[in-house]
Amino acid sequence: MASFLITGSSRGLGLALATRLASLPSGQVGTIFATARQDNSAQLKELISASSGRVELVVLDVTDKKSVQEASRLVEQKLQGKGLDYLINNAGAMDWNPAGVEGILLASAASREKKSVINISTTLGSIARAHVYEQTRSPAYKITKAALNMLSVQYAQQYASEGFTFLLVSPGWLQTDLGGSRADLPVETGAEKVVDIVLKTGPHQNGKFVNIHVPGWENAKGNNFYAGEEVECGVSEFTDKYLMVTALLLRVLATTRAKLGVANITGVLAVEQNILEILLLKVGALEDILKIGLGKT
Ligand SMILES: NC(=O)c1ccc[n+]([C@@H]2O[C@H](COP(=O)([O-])OP(=O)(O)OC[C@H]3O[C@@H](n4cnc5c(N)ncnc54)[C@H](OP(=O)(O)O)[C@@H]3O)[C@@H](O)[C@H]2O)c1
């Protein structure tokens, strides 16, 4: 019976993950440590009291070192030397260091088979998809998730030889306090699909970043689709080309202006128009950036 620890289970996705796990057969899912920074969530209390001892509350503020140490001690004690199988880092706020929340798993899971850390990320933190989310103005959120992605890869490299699996999961745009009511999916759907991924986690996924799979959403219109695909954390071929062509274009424009001089504005515009037409023919999808580069919008 596998054991689980979820951070930030008082509400939102964390609570839904604990609820989903608790609904699965006890042969598959054993103890669920639903952690929360305060013991004040009526919904979590309800889940705990209906769970016949399977869901246990552990008070844990992931940004407070003392709280992390206390929670770690308590969880180890409760597991009686059996170690934790799955750590789900769901709370958005995190203090990232090996003495932080990972410590709970790293210290206690040595004897376990699973040893998996699931870091809840978002496609908004993928540099490769930055162009898709240009209009979503939340730079700080995107940056912290991009950092989480890189950190997860660092842990994956560092602990691979000890059999740990670090996997990043994007849970979809969910109707929670954070996601808002206009979000794509009910939080229960996101939780169900994340749990599907968690239960299949294996060392072959170490260091990867995956999206949930929601039938019917594989080719959805708009920015979000949920096809269970691997998400690129870093710069993609598209972003590479995008940056390369933009840099090239800006260089050509600077040279043109220097050569023709601002006095010959008709000549400058004619050359810019030619460059635009040539490049648009060759690079189709880069049309918008080229237009912006030329001040045509
Ligand atoms: N919702 C979405 O559309 C969406 C999309 C992609 C990724 N995600 C990610 O999914 C995760 C959960 O998001 P959510 O939508 O469920 O957010 P949420 O509804 O705002 O819930 C956040 C949870 O994190 C807890 N928390 C905050 N600071 C904490 C701390 N210092 N220590 C421990 N717990 C803390 C909160 O506890 P309190 O009740 O005590 O405040 C609450 O339980 C986040 O990592 C988020 O980035 C969400």
The ligand as an SDF file (V2000), in Angstrom:
LIG
                    3D

 48 52  0  0  0  0  0  0  0  0999 V2000
   -5.8450   26.3970  -10.6230 N   0  0  0  0  0  0  0  0  0  0  0  0
   -5.2120   26.3380  -11.7950 C   0  0  0  0  0  0  0  0  0  0  0  0
   -5.7750   26.6480  -12.8750 O   0  0  0  0  0  0  0  0  0  0  0  0
   -3.7860   25.8280  -11.8530 C   0  0  0  0  0  0  0  0  0  0  0  0
   -3.2170   25.6490  -13.1160 C   0  0  0  0  0  0  0  0  0  0  0  0
   -1.9100   25.1760  -13.1920 C   0  0  0  0  0  0  0  0  0  0  0  0
   -1.2090   24.9240  -12.0300 C   0  0  0  0  0  0  0  0  0  0  0  0
   -1.7850   25.1160  -10.8070 N   0  0  0  0  0  0  0  0  0  0  0  0
   -0.9960   24.8480   -9.6170 C   0  0  0  0  0  0  0  0  0  0  0  0
   -1.7020   23.9630   -8.7680 O   0  0  0  0  0  0  0  0  0  0  0  0
   -1.3390   24.2240   -7.4130 C   0  0  0  0  0  0  0  0  0  0  0  0
   -2.5900   24.4130   -6.5730 C   0  0  0  0  0  0  0  0  0  0  0  0
   -3.3070   25.5080   -7.1120 O   0  0  0  0  0  0  0  0  0  0  0  0
   -4.8050   25.8310   -6.6670 P   0  0  0  0  0  0  0  0  0  0  0  0
   -5.4960   26.3110   -7.8780 O   0  0  0  0  0  0  0  0  0  0  0  0
   -5.3850   24.7090   -5.9000 O   0  0  0  0  0  0  0  0  0  0  0  0
   -4.5720   27.0840   -5.6940 O   0  0  0  0  0  0  0  0  0  0  0  0
   -5.4660   27.6390   -4.4960 P   0  0  0  0  0  0  0  0  0  0  0  0
   -6.8860   27.3010   -4.7280 O   0  0  0  0  0  0  0  0  0  0  0  0
   -5.0720   29.0510   -4.3440 O   0  0  0  0  0  0  0  0  0  0  0  0
   -4.9520   26.7950   -3.2150 O   0  0  0  0  0  0  0  0  0  0  0  0
   -3.6360   26.9760   -2.7620 C   0  0  0  0  0  0  0  0  0  0  0  0
   -3.3470   26.0000   -1.6430 C   0  0  0  0  0  0  0  0  0  0  0  0
   -1.9690   26.1530   -1.2640 O   0  0  0  0  0  0  0  0  0  0  0  0
   -1.9100   26.3640    0.1410 C   0  0  0  0  0  0  0  0  0  0  0  0
   -0.7490   27.1520    0.5320 N   0  0  0  0  0  0  0  0  0  0  0  0
   -0.4470   28.4140    0.1780 C   0  0  0  0  0  0  0  0  0  0  0  0
    0.7180   28.7930    0.7810 N   0  0  0  0  0  0  0  0  0  0  0  0
    1.1240   27.7390    1.5160 C   0  0  0  0  0  0  0  0  0  0  0  0
    2.2370   27.5030    2.3620 C   0  0  0  0  0  0  0  0  0  0  0  0
    3.1510   28.4390    2.5960 N   0  0  0  0  0  0  0  0  0  0  0  0
    2.3540   26.2790    2.9610 N   0  0  0  0  0  0  0  0  0  0  0  0
    1.4280   25.3300    2.7390 C   0  0  0  0  0  0  0  0  0  0  0  0
    0.3410   25.4830    1.9670 N   0  0  0  0  0  0  0  0  0  0  0  0
    0.1970   26.6770    1.3580 C   0  0  0  0  0  0  0  0  0  0  0  0
   -3.2230   27.0830    0.4740 C   0  0  0  0  0  0  0  0  0  0  0  0
   -3.4620   26.9840    1.8700 O   0  0  0  0  0  0  0  0  0  0  0  0
   -4.3480   28.0840    2.6960 P   0  0  0  0  0  0  0  0  0  0  0  0
   -5.7720   27.6230    2.5880 O   0  0  0  0  0  0  0  0  0  0  0  0
   -3.7950   28.0050    4.0770 O   0  0  0  0  0  0  0  0  0  0  0  0
   -4.1380   29.4090    2.0550 O   0  0  0  0  0  0  0  0  0  0  0  0
   -4.1770   26.2460   -0.3880 C   0  0  0  0  0  0  0  0  0  0  0  0
   -4.4740   25.0050    0.2130 O   0  0  0  0  0  0  0  0  0  0  0  0
   -0.4030   25.4210   -7.4450 C   0  0  0  0  0  0  0  0  0  0  0  0
    0.9370   24.9830   -7.4430 O   0  0  0  0  0  0  0  0  0  0  0  0
   -0.7230   26.0690   -8.7750 C   0  0  0  0  0  0  0  0  0  0  0  0
    0.3360   26.8410   -9.2810 O   0  0  0  0  0  0  0  0  0  0  0  0
   -3.0650   25.5620  -10.6990 C   0  0  0  0  0  0  0  0  0  0  0  0
  1  2  1  0
  2  3  2  0
  2  4  1  0
  4  5  1  0
  4 48  2  0
  5  6  2  0
  6  7  1  0
  7  8  2  0
  8  9  1  0
  8 48  1  0
  9 10  1  0
  9 46  1  0
 10 11  1  0
 11 12  1  0
 11 44  1  0
 12 13  1  0
 13 14  1  0
 14 15  2  0
 14 16  1  0
 14 17  1  0
 17 18  1  0
 18 19  2  0
 18 20  1  0
 18 21  1  0
 21 22  1  0
 22 23  1  0
 23 24  1  0
 23 42  1  0
 24 25  1  0
 25 26  1  0
 25 36  1  0
 26 27  1  0
 26 35  1  0
 27 28  2  0
 28 29  1  0
 29 30  1  0
 29 35  2  0
 30 31  1  0
 30 32  2  0
 32 33  1  0
 33 34  2  0
 34 35  1  0
 36 37  1  0
 36 42  1  0
 37 38  1  0
 38 39  2  0
 38 40  1  0
 38 41  1  0
 42 43  1  0
 44 45  1  0
 44 46  1  0
 46 47  1  0
M  CHG  2   8   1  16  -1
M  END
$$$$
